[in-house]
Amino acid sequence: AMATAGPRSFSAAEVRARCAEGACLVSCHRRLYDLSGFVRLHPGGEQLLRRRAGTDVSAALDGPPHRHSANARRWLEQYYVGEMEPGDEQVPPGGVGAAGRTGTEVGTGYIESRGRHVHNHCLLPQDLVDWQKPLLWQVGYLGEKYDEWVHQPVDRPIRLFHSDVLEFLSKTAWYVVFMVWTPVVLYLSWVSYTSLAQGNTRLFSSFTTEYSIPVHKYYFPFIFLLGMILWSLLEYLIHRFVFHMKPPASNYYLITLHFLLHGQHHKSPFDSSRLVFPPVPASLVIGFFYGVLRLLLPEVLGLSVFVGGLCGYVIYDMMHYYLHYGSPKKGTYLYGLKAYHVKHHFEHQKSGFGISTRFWDYPFRTLIPEETFKKED
C-alpha cells in the first residue's frame, strides 16, 4: 500500500505546459482537475472544454448557459489531481496545442490508458459498496440508501456477476446490436412485403368477410412506420415505468432487479460495455412483443408492425450509445438530445424519459424544463 501524501501543488507555468502538450487541465478556485479523459464525453462538446483548458471554471459551473448540478460537481472531483500554488489560482489561458488525447500523467490522479482513463478513486468519499467485488449482490442491502446512491453517477466500470460467463453475457459492444438485428429487420421486411404482395391479407376478416379491408403491398412502408412510432411510445413507457420504478427499500430482490435492468447504467453512465441491450435477453423481450402482435393482428400485418418496431429498437440503441459517447456538432438535433439525456442522468431522473425523441415527454408532462438565469441583486 502506498503512503498517503498531501495534494500535489502545480504552478501556472506547469499547467500551461501540460495544456500545450494536449492535456485538458482546469481549476476551480485552487483545486486542479485533469479532464483529458473526459473531454469527448462532455455534453457541451469537446471543443468547449478544450477552449477552457488552463483556466478557472468556477464561474462557468454556475452558468449561463448551463448551471451544473450537484452530481456534475461530484463527478468533477473524480479528476482532482492537486492544488494550484498560492497566487496562481486564476491560470491565464495557455496555448492549447494538440487536440488529441495524449498519455500524460499528472500527480496521482490521471493516467491515460489506450483510449480510456483511470483516475484516483481514493480522493472520493468512502462508498457504500465494495467496488472490488461484484455489485449485483451488494446493492440490495443498501435499503433506503439505494435510490440516492444509484443516482450519484461515477466514471468507472461495473462488475455485476461473480461468474465470468454471466459477466461476459451482460456486456455488449454497440456494433453487436447492429450486426445481430439488422439482418433480421431486412429479412422480415422482405417476408412481410412479399406476403402482402400475394393479396391475401385483409383487416377484420375474422369478424366479417363482406366489409373486410384488403391490405395492399403498397401499405407496407406505412405499416412499418407505424411500428416505429409504436416502438417510440414503448421505449418511453418502459424507461419511465419499468426502468425508473422505485423499488421498496425493504425488498432486496426488487432493488437487485432494478440495478440489473437500469440502475447500473445510472450509476456508471459511461461504461461503454453496458450502454446497449445484450442480444440474448433482448431476444426474449422481442419474442414476447412479437407474440402479442400475432395475437392482436393478422399474421402478415402483425409481422409488418413488428419489423418496424424492431427497426425502431435498433435505431434507439444506436442513438443511446451515441448520446453517451458521440460528439455531435453544436446546434444539431443530436447535440440537443445529448444534452437533454445527460441532464436526465445527472439532475432530472424523474423526467426526460424520451431517448431517441422528446416527443412523448410533451403529452405525458415529463419534459425537462429549460434553464433560466435571473439576475441577482
Residue pairs with C-beta under 8 A, 6 or more apart in sequence:
5 108
7 80
7 82
7 83
7 107
8 81
8 82
8 83
8 107
8 108
9 82
9 83
9 84
9 85
10 25
10 32
10 81
10 82
10 83
10 84
10 85
10 88
10 106
10 107
11 84
11 85
11 88
12 84
12 85
12 88
12 91
12 92
15 25
15 27
15 32
15 54
15 84
15 88
15 91
15 94
16 54
16 91
16 92
16 94
16 95
17 94
18 25
18 104
18 106
19 25
19 53
19 54
19 94
19 95
19 96
19 97
20 94
20 95
20 96
20 97
21 97
21 98
21 102
21 104
22 36
22 96
22 97
22 98
22 99
22 100
22 101
22 102
22 104
23 34
23 36
23 53
23 102
23 104
23 106
24 34
24 35
24 36
24 38
24 39
24 49
24 50
24 53
24 96
25 32
25 33
25 34
25 35
25 36
25 53
25 54
25 81
25 106
26 32
26 33
26 35
26 49
26 52
26 53
26 54
26 55
26 56
26 57
27 33
27 55
27 56
27 57
27 58
27 84
27 89
27 90
27 91
28 56
28 57
28 58
28 61
28 76
29 56
29 58
29 89
30 83
30 84
30 86
30 89
31 80
31 83
31 84
32 80
32 81
32 82
32 83
32 84
33 76
33 79
33 80
33 81
33 109
34 79
34 81
34 104
34 106
34 107
34 109
34 110
35 42
35 49
35 79
36 101
36 102
36 104
36 110
36 112
36 117
37 79
37 101
37 110
37 112
37 116
37 117
37 119
38 49
38 79
38 117
38 155
39 46
39 49
39 50
39 101
40 46
40 101
40 325
40 327
41 270
41 324
41 325
42 48
42 49
43 338
43 339
43 342
44 66
44 339
45 327
45 328
45 330
45 335
46 99
46 327
50 96
50 99
51 96
52 60
53 93
53 94
53 96
54 91
54 92
54 93
54 94
54 96
55 90
55 91
55 92
55 93
56 89
56 90
56 91
61 67
61 68
61 72
61 73
61 76
62 68
63 371
63 373
64 371
64 373
65 371
66 339
66 371
67 371
67 373
69 346
69 347
71 151
71 152
71 153
71 345
71 346
71 347
72 346
72 347
74 152
75 153
75 154
75 155
75 346
77 123
77 124
78 119
78 120
78 121
78 123
78 124
78 154
78 155
79 109
79 110
79 119
80 109
80 120
80 123
81 106
81 107
81 108
81 109
81 110
81 120
82 106
82 107
82 109
84 91
101 112
102 112
103 111
103 112
103 113
104 110
104 112
105 111
105 112
108 120
109 119
109 120
109 123
110 117
110 118
110 119
110 120
111 117
111 118
119 155
121 131
121 156
124 154
128 142
128 145
128 149
129 135
129 138
129 139
129 142
129 149
130 138
131 156
133 159
134 159
134 160
134 161
134 162
134 167
135 158
135 159
135 160
135 259
135 264
135 267
136 160
136 161
136 256
136 259
136 260
136 264
137 162
137 256
139 146
139 149
139 150
139 255
139 256
139 259
139 263
140 146
140 252
140 253
140 255
140 256
140 259
141 252
142 149
142 255
143 249
143 250
143 255
144 249
146 247
146 249
146 255
146 259
146 263
147 246
147 249
149 267
150 258
150 259
150 263
150 266
150 267
151 266
151 349
152 267
153 266
153 267
153 268
153 269
153 345
153 346
154 267
154 268
155 268
155 270
156 268
156 271
157 268
157 271
157 273
158 264
158 267
158 268
158 271
158 274
159 167
160 166
160 167
160 170
160 260
160 264
161 167
161 170
169 278
169 280
170 274
170 278
171 273
171 274
171 278
172 273
172 274
172 276
172 277
172 278
172 279
173 272
173 273
173 276
174 272
174 275
174 276
174 317
174 318
174 321
174 325
176 276
176 279
177 276
177 277
177 279
177 282
177 314
177 317
177 318
178 314
178 318
180 279
181 279
181 310
181 313
181 314
182 314
184 310
185 307
185 310
185 311
185 314
188 303
188 306
188 307
188 310
189 220
189 224
189 307
191 303
192 220
192 223
192 224
192 300
192 303
192 304
192 307
193 217
193 220
195 201
195 300
195 303
196 215
196 216
196 217
196 219
196 220
196 300
196 304
197 217
199 214
199 216
201 214
201 215
201 298
201 300
201 301
202 212
202 213
202 214
202 215
202 298
203 212
203 213
203 214
203 215
203 298
203 301
204 211
204 212
204 213
205 212
205 298
206 298
215 223
215 298
215 300
215 301
220 304
223 301
223 304
223 305
223 308
224 304
224 305
224 307
224 308
224 311
225 308
226 305
226 308
227 304
227 305
227 306
227 307
227 308
227 309
227 310
227 311
227 312
228 308
228 309
228 311
228 312
228 315
229 312
230 305
230 308
230 309
230 312
231 308
231 309
231 310
231 311
231 312
231 313
231 316
232 312
232 316
232 354
232 356
232 357
232 359
232 360
233 360
234 289
234 309
235 312
235 313
235 316
235 354
235 355
235 356
236 353
236 354
236 360
236 361
236 364
239 262
239 353
239 354
239 355
240 353
240 364
240 366
242 261
242 262
243 261
243 262
244 262
244 349
244 350
244 353
245 254
245 258
247 254
247 255
247 257
247 258
248 254
249 255
255 263
259 267
264 271
264 274
265 271
265 274
265 275
266 345
266 349
268 274
269 324
269 342
269 345
270 324
270 325
272 321
272 324
272 325
275 320
275 321
275 324
275 325
276 317
276 318
276 320
276 321
277 285
277 317
286 310
286 313
289 306
289 309
290 302
290 306
293 302
293 303
293 305
293 306
294 302
294 303
296 302
297 305
312 356
315 356
316 355
316 356
319 334
319 337
319 355
319 356
320 341
320 355
320 356
322 328
322 334
322 338
323 334
323 337
323 338
323 341
323 342
323 355
324 341
326 334
326 338
328 334
328 335
328 337
328 338
329 335
337 356
337 358
340 352
340 358
340 368
341 352
341 355
343 352
343 368
344 351
344 352
344 353
344 368
348 368
350 366
351 361
351 366
351 367
351 368
352 358
352 361
352 366
352 367
352 368
353 360
353 361
353 364
353 366
354 360
354 361
358 367
361 367
361 368
